[in-house]
């Protein structure tokens, strides 16, 4: 699948380009807002990975212009601004998903796979867990608990998604590190415990189950 990456920071763009191409995407790189708009406006890219803070024109402006021109490419925003208001603005302007920097490459690739499914007509799949109290929208990458949307970070979402896509399965810390942080992660495995606590505080203690010697899981 053809993909357009619009990112001005070469330190982020270069490893991202390598990972995307290794995953099988045919990637074109643009480094400014106007360059990205010009390339995306051709309508030849089913997927557009769009940084928000760009020279010349920010990513929100690019997305607005694309939608006004009738370009329906799936847009994934990349940004260091993770506040709920920014995410809502991006989605309201025609974005399809939002990834907060710094992100793990497995998280980016999983989001693109979900957007690719949508492009093939599979719709925006929703995954429920905890007897239906929790819901994930795997395209918009949002979380709801008891019917109300809950603001979570990209990493918190990725942790929940890894668990919810395989309900009843026990995941060790190492399993979750590999899926959420990536195999190149060099920090302490107990970072998983920290993020589980974050998620439980935002949703409910029963959102994620744990058992000594087995790890973590979510109930169906």
Secondary structure, 3 states (H helix, E strand, C coil): CEEEEECCCHHHHHHHHHHHHHCCCEEEEECCHHHHHHHHCCCCCCEEEEECCCCCCCHHHHHHHHHHCCCCCEEEEEECCCCHHHHHHHHHCCCCEEEECCCCHHHHHHHHHHHHHHHHHHCCCEEEECCCCEEEECCCCEEEECCEEECCCHHHHHHHHHHHCCCCCCECHHHHHHHHHCCCCCCCCCHHHHHHHHHHHHCCHHHCEEECCCEEECCC
